[in-house]
Amino acid sequence: MIRKNNKKFVMHPRNVLRTAPDYTKLAIKYKDFRQVCELELNGKVSINFRNERTLRELTKMLLLEYFDLHVDFAPGSLVPTLALRLNYILWLEDLLAPLKLDAVCGIDIGCGSSCIYSLLAAKKNRWQMLALESKQANIEYALENVKRNDLQHLVEVYKQPDKQSIFKSYFESSNELAKEQFHFCLCNPPFFDSNAKNPFDANTRNPQRRPAPHNVRTGTDEELTCVGGEVSFVQRIVDESELYKERVLIFTSMLGVKANVPKILDYLRERQISNVCTTEFHQGHTTRWAVAWSFQQTALQIDAAK
């Protein structure tokens, strides 16, 4: 049975960014952020979301202001949108809440240079996180971000030797934690199909219903593209989830294109995986979707909305 969150066009009720930040006050407080702000005639500051440097300083400032996290990004790497990442973490909290776990262990598939999901999960919830990454530059920054925030006891950054492997290389390694059971995995898969003629020009939204996003696109080709795009990537997660169904309690992934949600649901259905639920993440003009599936008997529940 597929369960879906039907709450439309609202940020998660526990998301601290549901109330818009006062950028004028924050610009006064944070020098580096102030330097990328634009001063309006009324004395308030505005943000140029089309500028990559501005996005970097904005995300760094918000992480510091709301979570006391000091984070840096590899040059040219993906700059995560904090509101979206928080929505994902909060949804995972809702999925895990009925289990009443004393401790939670999760897997971050493709943590990037920021390692933002793992840092948020560890800092906010004290979850034990395994951050998987294959790109060396991202690994170096991720390790430094973990160390800078004194979270080495909660976050392990693991270099994946095989880019085509999701869980296999870690689960079959000699690492002691590789024998542990994980309660969830999360993933922000590469969005675009690298085989497309113009992978970054794909039209994925109805402009009459969903205005163009404000933010400039950031990230390397390796972070943003893969063969077959996000559908193929998530299908690989599904394939490996069948091999390691006893190792991870709840498998999840985000999707950037609404039309890809039924494709993943069909793929799960073909494999007779029926314990499935979906949700939507809303933040500004941007909407993302997510799917969760489990091989356990306990039915996945929709967002608690608490």
C-alpha positions as CSV (number, residue, x, y, z in Angstrom):
1,M,0.0,0.0,0.0
2,I,1.3,3.5,-0.9
3,R,0.8,6.2,1.7
4,K,1.2,9.8,0.8
5,N,1.4,13.1,2.7
6,N,-1.4,15.2,1.3
7,K,-0.4,18.5,2.9
8,K,0.1,20.9,0.0
9,F,2.6,23.7,-0.6
10,V,3.7,24.2,3.0
11,M,7.1,23.8,4.6
12,H,7.3,21.1,7.3
13,P,5.6,22.5,10.5
14,R,8.8,22.0,12.6
15,N,11.1,23.6,10.0
16,V,12.7,26.6,11.7
17,L,12.9,28.4,8.4
18,R,9.1,28.3,8.0
19,T,9.3,31.8,9.5
20,A,11.5,33.8,7.1
21,P,14.8,34.9,8.6
22,D,15.3,38.6,9.2
23,Y,18.2,39.1,6.7
24,T,18.8,42.7,7.8
25,K,19.5,41.7,11.4
26,L,21.6,38.7,10.2
27,A,23.6,40.9,7.9
28,I,24.5,43.1,10.9
29,K,25.5,40.1,12.9
30,Y,27.5,38.2,10.3
31,K,30.2,40.1,8.5
32,D,30.8,37.6,5.7
33,F,27.1,37.4,4.9
34,R,26.8,41.2,5.0
35,Q,29.4,41.5,2.3
36,V,27.3,39.7,-0.2
37,C,24.0,41.4,0.7
38,E,22.5,44.3,-1.3
39,L,21.2,47.3,0.6
40,E,17.8,48.7,-0.5
41,L,16.7,52.3,-0.3
42,N,14.5,51.5,2.7
43,G,17.5,50.3,4.7
44,K,16.7,46.6,4.4
45,V,19.0,44.1,2.7
46,S,18.1,41.8,-0.2
47,I,19.6,38.6,-1.4
48,N,20.7,37.9,-4.9
49,F,19.9,34.2,-5.2
50,R,21.3,34.1,-8.7
51,N,24.9,34.6,-7.3
52,E,26.8,31.5,-6.3
53,R,29.0,33.2,-3.7
54,T,25.9,34.8,-2.1
55,L,24.3,31.3,-1.8
56,R,27.4,29.9,-0.2
57,E,27.6,32.7,2.4
58,L,23.8,32.5,3.0
59,T,23.9,28.7,3.7
60,K,27.0,29.0,5.9
61,M,25.4,31.8,7.9
62,L,22.1,29.9,8.3
63,L,23.8,26.8,9.5
64,L,25.8,28.8,12.0
65,E,22.8,30.9,13.2
66,Y,20.3,28.0,13.6
67,F,22.5,25.0,14.4
68,D,25.9,26.4,15.4
69,L,27.5,24.5,12.6
70,H,30.6,25.8,10.9
71,V,30.6,24.5,7.3
72,D,32.6,25.2,4.2
73,F,32.2,23.9,0.6
74,A,34.7,22.7,-2.0
75,P,35.1,25.2,-4.9
76,G,32.5,24.6,-7.5
77,S,30.6,22.0,-5.5
78,L,26.9,21.8,-4.7
79,V,25.6,24.4,-2.3
80,P,22.8,22.8,-0.4
81,T,19.5,24.7,0.3
82,L,19.0,24.4,4.1
83,A,15.2,24.6,4.1
84,L,15.0,21.6,1.8
85,R,17.6,19.5,3.7
86,L,15.7,20.3,7.0
87,N,12.4,19.2,5.4
88,Y,14.0,15.8,4.5
89,I,15.5,15.3,8.0
90,L,12.2,16.2,9.6
91,W,10.3,13.7,7.4
92,L,12.8,11.0,8.5
93,E,12.0,12.0,12.1
94,D,8.4,11.4,11.4
95,L,9.0,8.0,9.8
96,L,11.2,6.9,12.7
97,A,9.0,8.3,15.5
98,P,6.6,5.3,15.7
99,L,9.6,3.0,16.3
100,K,10.5,4.8,19.5
101,L,14.2,4.1,19.1
102,D,16.7,5.0,21.8
103,A,19.5,5.5,19.2
104,V,19.4,6.0,15.5
105,C,21.9,5.1,12.8
106,G,21.6,6.4,9.3
107,I,23.3,6.3,5.9
108,D,23.9,9.5,3.8
109,I,24.4,8.4,0.2
110,G,26.6,10.9,-1.5
111,C,27.3,13.4,1.3
112,G,29.0,16.0,-0.9
113,S,31.6,18.4,0.4
114,S,29.3,20.0,2.9
115,C,28.2,16.7,4.5
116,I,25.1,18.7,5.4
117,Y,22.6,15.9,6.0
118,S,24.9,14.0,8.3
119,L,26.0,17.1,10.2
120,L,22.3,18.2,10.7
121,A,21.3,14.7,11.8
122,A,24.2,14.4,14.2
123,K,24.0,18.0,15.6
124,K,20.2,18.2,15.8
125,N,19.2,14.6,16.8
126,R,22.5,13.0,17.9
127,W,22.0,10.4,15.2
128,Q,25.0,8.2,14.3
129,M,25.7,8.8,10.6
130,L,27.6,7.0,7.8
131,A,28.4,9.5,5.1
132,L,29.2,7.9,1.7
133,E,31.1,9.8,-0.9
134,S,33.3,8.9,-4.0
135,K,34.7,12.3,-5.0
136,Q,38.1,12.9,-3.3
137,A,37.7,16.7,-3.1
138,N,34.3,16.3,-1.5
139,I,35.7,13.8,1.0
140,E,38.4,16.1,2.1
141,Y,36.0,18.9,2.8
142,A,33.4,16.6,4.4
143,L,36.1,15.3,6.8
144,E,37.1,18.8,7.7
145,N,33.5,19.9,8.3
146,V,33.0,16.9,10.6
147,K,36.2,17.7,12.5
148,R,35.5,21.4,12.7
149,N,32.3,20.7,14.5
150,D,33.6,18.0,16.8
151,L,31.3,15.4,15.4
152,Q,33.8,12.6,14.7
153,H,32.1,10.4,17.3
154,L,28.8,10.6,15.4
155,V,29.7,11.0,11.7
156,E,32.0,8.6,9.7
157,V,32.9,9.7,6.2
158,Y,33.6,6.7,4.0
159,K,35.3,6.8,0.6
160,Q,33.4,4.6,-1.8
161,P,36.0,2.8,-4.1
162,D,33.3,1.8,-6.6
163,K,31.1,4.6,-7.9
164,Q,28.6,2.1,-9.2
165,S,28.1,0.6,-5.7
166,I,25.7,2.1,-3.2
167,F,26.0,-0.1,-0.1
168,K,28.1,-3.1,-1.2
169,S,31.6,-1.7,-0.8
170,Y,30.9,-0.6,2.8
171,F,28.8,-3.6,3.9
172,E,31.4,-6.0,2.6
173,S,34.4,-4.1,4.1
174,S,36.3,-5.0,7.2
175,N,34.9,-1.9,9.1
176,E,33.4,-2.9,12.4
177,L,30.4,-0.6,11.9
178,A,29.7,-2.4,8.6
179,K,28.1,-5.2,10.6
180,E,25.7,-2.9,12.3
181,Q,22.0,-2.5,11.3
182,F,21.0,1.0,10.0
183,H,17.6,2.5,10.6
184,F,17.4,4.5,7.4
185,C,19.3,5.8,4.3
186,L,18.8,9.1,2.6
187,C,19.9,10.3,-0.8
188,N,19.8,13.4,-3.0
189,P,20.6,11.7,-6.3
190,P,22.2,13.2,-9.4
191,F,19.3,15.1,-11.0
192,F,20.2,15.1,-14.7
193,D,20.9,12.4,-17.3
194,S,24.5,12.7,-18.5
195,N,23.5,10.9,-21.8
196,A,21.1,13.6,-22.8
197,K,22.2,16.0,-25.5
198,N,21.8,19.0,-23.3
199,P,21.3,17.5,-19.8
200,F,21.0,20.9,-18.0
201,D,18.4,22.2,-20.4
202,A,15.7,19.7,-19.6
203,N,12.3,21.4,-18.8
204,T,11.1,19.7,-15.6
205,R,8.3,22.1,-14.6
206,N,5.1,23.7,-15.8
207,P,5.8,27.4,-15.7
208,Q,2.2,28.3,-15.3
209,R,1.9,26.3,-12.2
210,R,5.4,26.4,-10.8
211,P,7.5,29.6,-11.4
212,A,11.2,29.2,-12.2
213,P,13.4,28.7,-9.1
214,H,15.1,31.8,-7.7
215,N,18.4,30.0,-7.0
216,V,21.3,29.7,-9.4
217,R,22.3,26.1,-10.1
218,T,25.4,25.0,-8.3
219,G,27.5,21.8,-8.3
220,T,29.9,19.8,-10.5
221,D,28.8,17.6,-13.4
222,E,29.6,14.6,-11.2
223,E,27.2,15.8,-8.5
224,L,24.4,16.8,-10.9
225,T,24.5,14.1,-13.6
226,C,24.7,10.4,-14.0
227,V,23.8,7.9,-16.7
228,G,20.0,7.7,-16.8
229,G,19.6,10.6,-14.3
230,E,17.9,10.3,-10.9
231,V,15.5,7.5,-12.0
232,S,18.4,5.1,-12.8
233,F,20.3,6.1,-9.7
234,V,17.3,5.4,-7.4
235,Q,16.6,2.2,-9.2
236,R,20.2,1.1,-8.3
237,I,19.3,1.9,-4.6
238,V,16.2,-0.3,-5.0
239,D,18.2,-3.1,-6.5
240,E,20.8,-3.1,-3.7
241,S,18.1,-2.7,-1.1
242,E,16.9,-6.1,-2.0
243,L,20.4,-7.5,-1.3
244,Y,20.7,-5.7,2.1
245,K,17.0,-5.7,3.2
246,E,18.1,-6.9,6.7
247,R,20.7,-4.2,7.1
248,V,18.6,-1.0,6.6
249,L,15.2,-0.6,8.1
250,I,13.9,2.2,5.9
251,F,15.3,3.1,2.5
252,T,14.5,6.6,1.2
253,S,15.5,8.9,-1.7
254,M,14.6,12.4,-2.8
255,L,13.4,13.0,-6.4
256,G,13.6,16.3,-8.3
257,V,11.0,15.6,-11.0
258,K,7.4,14.9,-10.1
259,A,7.0,12.7,-13.2
260,N,9.7,10.4,-11.9
261,V,7.8,9.5,-8.8
262,P,5.4,7.0,-10.5
263,K,8.4,5.5,-12.4
264,I,10.0,4.6,-9.0
265,L,6.7,3.4,-7.6
266,D,6.2,1.2,-10.6
267,Y,9.8,-0.1,-10.2
268,L,9.1,-1.0,-6.6
269,R,5.8,-2.6,-7.5
270,E,7.4,-4.8,-10.1
271,R,9.6,-6.1,-7.3
272,Q,6.6,-6.7,-5.1
273,I,7.8,-4.1,-2.6
274,S,4.6,-2.9,-1.1
275,N,5.5,-1.1,2.1
276,V,6.0,2.3,0.5
277,C,5.1,5.9,1.2
278,T,5.8,9.2,-0.5
279,T,5.9,12.9,0.5
280,E,6.5,16.3,-1.0
281,F,9.1,18.9,0.3
282,H,8.0,22.5,-0.3
283,Q,10.2,25.5,0.1
284,G,9.6,28.8,-1.8
285,H,9.2,28.1,-5.5
286,T,11.0,24.8,-5.2
287,T,9.2,21.5,-4.7
288,R,10.9,18.1,-4.3
289,W,9.5,14.7,-3.8
290,A,10.6,11.7,-1.8
291,V,9.9,8.0,-1.6
292,A,10.5,5.5,1.2
293,W,10.2,1.8,1.2
294,S,10.8,-1.0,3.7
295,F,10.9,-4.8,3.8
296,Q,9.8,-4.8,7.4
297,Q,6.3,-5.7,8.5
298,T,5.7,-2.4,10.3
299,A,3.9,-0.2,7.9
300,L,5.5,3.1,7.0
301,Q,3.5,6.0,8.3
302,I,2.9,9.4,6.6
303,D,4.3,12.6,8.1
304,A,3.2,13.2,11.7
305,A,2.9,17.0,11.1
306,K,3.6,17.9,14.7
